[in-house]
Amino acid sequence: MTTDGLDLRFAAACAVAREAGVLARKRFLERPRSQRPDFKGPQDFLTATDAEVEELIRGRLSGLFPEDSFFGEEGGGSFGRDVWVVDPIDGTANFARGIPHFAISIAFVRDGCVEIGAIYDVMHSELYTAQRGRGATLNGETIRVSGLADIRQATVEAGWSSRLPAEPYIAVVDTLKASGANVRRAGSGTLGIAYVADGRTDAYCELHINSWDVLAGLLLVEEAGGWANDFLANDGLRRGNPVLVCTPELADVLTQATGIAKQA
């Protein structure tokens, strides 16, 4: 294997993301319109498809790389020197409600550094990929952040979760709006960050998010020329952290507006 197996792992991540996407798409399209979603907690959706997709990914990657650790949102796992960190469906609320905005996220972390990221936007057949030092792509074509410098022209996605009270989130949105930014929320942090890498939006922020939602996207943004806070500081891999990604030109104004420090 070349580059300590990273090339082989990168190819595997891309193939497995697409295979898992076929399963997720099938389950989405066959979902009864009358089906009521299950909940882990308030506004925290759970579907059987999450576990089914995760098991497919776990089985494929563990079969190919039995020496690697694996941690998935649904089934957990362990964190070793080499670990796959996976969200089988990010945007489960969208999936459960019949909204075609959700994605599969696969990241490979070695010695605390994200080396590979693959995000598959299932319903749009868009595969975002990055390997450290080799740039970021969408369906094989190079992508770059927007480079926008004026917050008054910027579109910022502000994520939210029930892990924190509503008040801090509302305060961030108020501050962003007062600065002149257009603020949106589409319900998938994974895709929100990928969209920054592709220049579709200019920033994504969230006051707490888990590592499986963001690791692949963080590498995408960095490889696409963007800026990201130090998400993995203070054991962000296991405990989660605030996240902020944006064009480099907006980093100073957005760290002030969101309160998300450059060191998490």
Sequence and secondary structure as in RCSB ss.txt:
>XXXX:A:sequence
MTTDGLDLRFAAACAVAREAGVLARKRFLERPRSQRPDFKGPQDFLTATDAEVEELIRGRLSGLFPEDSFFGEEG
GGSFGRDVWVVDPIDGTANFARGIPHFAISIAFVRDGCVEIGAIYDVMHSELYTAQRGRGATLNGETIRVSGLAD
IRQATVEAGWSSRLPAEPYIAVVDTLKASGANVRRAGSGTLGIAYVADGRTDAYCELHINSWDVLAGLLLVEEAG
GWANDFLANDGLRRGNPVLVCTPELADVLTQATGIAKQA
>XXXX:A:secstr
  GGGHHHHHHHHHHHHHHHHHHHHHHHHHS TT   EEEETTEEE HHHHHHHHHHHHHHHHH TTSEEEETTT
EE   SEEEEEEEEE HHHHHHT S  EEEEEEEETTEEEEEEEEEGGGTEEEEEETTS EEETTEE        
GGG EEEE   TTS HHHHHHHHHHHHHHT EEE  S HHHHHHHHHTTSSSEEEEEEE HHHHHHHHHHHHHTT
 EE BTTTTTHHHH EEEEEE GGGHHHHHHHH   SB 
